[in-house]
Amino acid sequence: MKHAGDYCAYLDDVRAIAADASQRILEIYERDYTISTKGDGSPLTEADCAAHTLIVARLKVLNPDMPVLSEESAETAYEDRADWKSFWLVDPLDGTKEFIKRNGEFTVNIALIEGESPVLGVVSAPAVGVMYWACQGHGAFKQDAGRRAQRIRARAYQGGKAQVVASRSHPGEQLARFLSNVAHAQGEPETLSMGSALKLCLVAEGAADVYPRFGPTSEWDTAAAHCVVQIAGGRITTMDKAPLRYNKRSLLNPWFLVSGAGDYDWSAHLPDA
């Protein structure tokens, strides 16, 4: 049992869990697999279920008293989780559509939430062989397969050609208007399209300046990468500059902005309501 508040003591174990779940996902990715449809119409694969089962079982061994909320869990009513002080928030396979398309842009996301904020996060991208992690007091890191881990820092935008991350599966009119506003103020930006939590991690590692999200996401989609961004010196806020919070009554996130270090106000380029 870890000591309460000693979040970083979990980090090596959680990285190992994410790595093992990633390996299990790859085993399924490399063969034929079954696909079903969830009640909301979104796809569900063998890999989602296998990773969920592995991660939840291993987290329960790590700390039997810590609740686990996973995308693939049975729905937990807000009344049952409202008093949770800390809990694991998991997306066992973020980017199922990318998994099905076989473009490699999917991740395993495991976060530890304390109160309303993520305090530990691990994001593993099995097909591209990269893992990101962060914990309060420990720093934020990226490790490519076969290489040593490197500390990462979000960069501060200084004006000029911006690197803007866009969702590969959810482009739309709001994003087009945002890009137009940025172009008018700073010159034509470069757009980087990406799937899953990797979009947030691009900002965390200083490869991009901003990721505006004008579309639906859930708390498990963002929590682990949110922690990485925040500890790398970036920030995630709602469109009205409020912090992005977790364990809300609704597990859906509002639209949000992921931005790097510094104080550049990306909200100035948001489309008018």
C-alpha positions in Angstrom: 0.0 0.0 0.0 1.3 3.4 -0.9 1.1 6.4 1.4 -1.7 8.8 0.8 -0.4 11.8 -1.3 2.7 9.9 -2.4 1.5 9.8 -6.0 4.8 9.3 -7.7 5.3 6.1 -5.7 2.8 4.6 -8.1 4.5 5.7 -11.3 6.8 2.8 -12.1 3.9 0.3 -11.5 1.5 2.3 -13.6 4.0 2.6 -16.5 4.4 -1.2 -16.3 0.7 -1.7 -16.4 0.4 0.6 -19.4 3.2 -1.2 -21.2 1.6 -4.6 -20.6 -1.8 -3.4 -21.8 -0.1 -1.9 -24.8 1.5 -5.3 -25.6 -1.9 -7.0 -25.3 -3.4 -4.4 -27.7 -0.7 -5.0 -30.2 -1.2 -8.7 -30.2 -4.8 -8.1 -31.2 -4.0 -5.3 -33.6 -1.8 -7.6 -35.6 -4.5 -10.2 -36.3 -8.2 -10.3 -37.2 -10.4 -9.2 -34.3 -14.1 -8.7 -33.5 -15.8 -5.3 -33.5 -19.1 -4.5 -31.9 -21.1 -1.3 -31.3 -21.8 0.3 -28.0 -25.1 1.9 -27.0 -23.9 5.3 -28.2 -23.0 4.0 -31.6 -19.2 4.1 -31.0 -17.1 1.0 -31.9 -15.8 -1.5 -29.4 -13.1 -4.0 -30.2 -11.5 -7.1 -28.5 -8.6 -4.8 -27.7 -10.7 -2.3 -25.7 -12.0 -5.1 -23.6 -8.8 -7.0 -23.1 -6.9 -3.8 -22.1 -9.7 -2.8 -19.7 -9.6 -6.2 -18.0 -5.8 -6.2 -17.6 -5.6 -2.6 -16.4 -8.4 -2.8 -13.8 -7.1 -6.0 -12.4 -3.6 -4.7 -12.0 -4.7 -1.4 -10.5 -6.8 -3.3 -7.9 -3.7 -5.2 -6.9 -1.7 -2.0 -6.7 -4.2 -0.4 -4.3 -7.4 -2.4 -3.5 -9.1 0.6 -1.9 -8.7 3.0 -4.8 -11.8 3.1 -7.1 -11.2 2.6 -10.8 -13.4 4.4 -13.4 -12.8 3.1 -16.9 -14.5 3.9 -20.2 -15.4 0.3 -20.5 -16.7 -0.1 -16.9 -20.3 -0.4 -16.0 -21.6 3.1 -15.6 -21.0 4.5 -12.1 -23.6 6.9 -10.8 -22.5 10.3 -9.7 -24.0 9.7 -6.3 -21.7 6.7 -5.9 -18.5 8.6 -6.9 -19.2 12.1 -5.6 -17.4 11.4 -2.4 -14.3 9.8 -4.0 -11.2 11.7 -2.8 -8.9 10.0 -5.3 -9.5 7.4 -8.0 -8.0 5.9 -11.2 -9.4 7.2 -14.4 -8.7 5.0 -17.4 -9.2 4.8 -21.1 -7.9 1.4 -22.0 -7.9 2.2 -25.8 -8.2 5.8 -26.7 -8.7 6.2 -30.4 -10.6 3.0 -31.2 -11.5 4.5 -34.7 -7.7 5.0 -35.3 -7.1 1.4 -34.2 -9.7 0.1 -36.6 -8.2 2.3 -39.4 -4.7 0.8 -38.5 -3.0 4.2 -38.6 -1.3 3.7 -35.2 -2.7 6.8 -33.5 -4.2 5.2 -30.5 -3.2 5.2 -26.8 -3.6 3.6 -23.4 -4.4 6.4 -20.9 -4.1 5.9 -17.1 -4.5 8.8 -14.7 -4.7 9.3 -10.9 -7.3 11.9 -10.0 -7.0 13.7 -6.6 -10.0 15.9 -5.9 -10.9 17.4 -9.3 -7.4 17.3 -10.9 -5.0 14.7 -12.4 -1.9 14.3 -10.3 -0.3 11.3 -12.2 -0.7 10.4 -15.9 0.7 7.8 -18.2 0.0 7.8 -22.0 1.3 4.8 -24.0 1.1 4.7 -27.8 1.8 1.0 -28.6 1.9 1.2 -32.4 4.4 4.0 -32.5 6.5 2.8 -29.6 6.3 5.9 -27.4 5.2 6.5 -23.8 4.6 9.8 -22.0 4.3 10.2 -18.2 4.2 12.8 -15.5 3.6 13.1 -11.8 3.6 16.1 -9.5 7.1 16.7 -8.2 8.6 14.3 -10.7 8.4 16.1 -14.0 7.1 15.1 -17.4 8.9 12.6 -19.7 8.7 11.0 -23.1 10.4 7.7 -24.0 10.7 6.3 -27.5 11.2 2.5 -27.8 14.7 1.5 -27.3 15.9 4.9 -26.1 16.3 6.7 -22.8 13.5 8.8 -21.4 13.8 12.5 -22.0 12.3 15.3 -19.9 9.9 17.3 -21.9 8.7 20.9 -21.7 5.9 22.8 -23.4 7.2 25.7 -25.5 6.1 29.3 -25.2 4.6 30.8 -28.3 6.3 33.9 -29.4 4.2 34.9 -32.4 4.5 34.1 -36.1 3.7 30.7 -37.7 1.9 28.7 -35.1 1.7 24.9 -34.9 -1.9 24.0 -34.3 -3.0 20.4 -33.5 -6.3 19.3 -35.0 -8.4 16.2 -34.4 -8.1 13.7 -37.3 -11.6 12.3 -36.7 -13.5 15.4 -35.6 -12.6 18.4 -37.8 -15.4 21.0 -38.2 -16.5 24.5 -38.9 -15.4 25.9 -35.5 -11.8 24.7 -36.1 -11.8 26.2 -39.5 -12.9 29.6 -38.1 -10.3 29.3 -35.3 -7.5 28.7 -37.9 -8.8 31.6 -40.0 -8.6 33.9 -37.0 -5.1 32.8 -36.1 -4.0 33.3 -39.7 -5.5 36.8 -39.7 -3.5 37.7 -36.6 -0.3 35.8 -36.9 0.0 34.4 -40.4 -1.1 31.1 -41.8 -0.6 28.4 -39.2 0.6 24.8 -39.8 -2.0 22.2 -38.9 -0.9 18.9 -37.4 -3.7 16.3 -37.6 -3.5 13.5 -35.0 -5.7 11.0 -33.2 -6.3 10.2 -29.5 -4.4 11.7 -26.5 -1.3 12.1 -28.7 -2.8 15.5 -29.7 -2.3 16.8 -26.2 1.1 15.2 -25.9 2.4 17.1 -28.9 1.8 20.4 -27.0 3.4 18.9 -23.9 6.6 18.0 -25.7 6.9 21.4 -27.4 6.1 20.1 -30.9 2.9 22.2 -31.2 1.6 25.5 -29.7 -2.1 24.9 -29.2 -4.8 22.3 -29.6 -8.4 23.7 -29.6 -11.0 21.0 -29.0 -14.4 21.8 -30.5 -16.1 18.5 -30.1 -17.1 15.8 -27.7 -14.7 14.2 -25.3 -15.0 12.4 -22.0 -12.9 12.7 -18.9 -11.0 9.5 -19.5 -9.9 10.8 -23.0 -8.0 13.7 -21.5 -7.0 13.1 -17.9 -3.6 11.3 -18.3 -2.4 13.6 -21.1 -3.8 16.6 -19.1 -1.4 15.7 -16.3 1.5 15.5 -18.8 0.7 18.8 -20.3 0.3 20.6 -17.0 3.6 19.3 -15.5 5.4 20.0 -18.7 4.5 23.7 -18.2 1.4 23.9 -20.4 -2.2 24.3 -19.5 -5.7 23.1 -20.3 -8.7 25.4 -19.9 -12.3 25.5 -21.0 -13.1 28.1 -23.6 -14.0 30.6 -20.9 -10.5 30.1 -19.3 -11.7 28.0 -16.3 -9.7 24.9 -15.3 -10.8 21.6 -16.8 -12.2 19.6 -13.9 -12.8 15.9 -13.3 -15.3 13.7 -11.6 -18.1 16.0 -12.6 -21.8 15.0 -12.6 -21.5 14.6 -16.3 -18.3 12.8 -17.4 -18.4 14.7 -20.7 -15.8 17.5 -21.1 -16.7 21.0 -22.3 -14.8 22.3 -25.3 -11.3 23.2 -24.2 -7.9 24.7 -25.2 -4.6 23.0 -24.7 -1.7 25.5 -24.9 2.0 25.6 -24.2 4.0 27.6 -21.8 3.9 31.4 -21.6 0.9 33.7 -21.4 -0.3 34.0 -25.1 -4.0 34.2 -25.1 -5.3 31.7 -27.6 -8.8 32.3 -26.6 -8.6 35.7 -28.4 -8.9 33.6 -31.7 -12.0 31.6 -30.7 -14.9 31.9 -33.1 -17.7 34.2 -31.9 -20.6 32.2 -30.3 
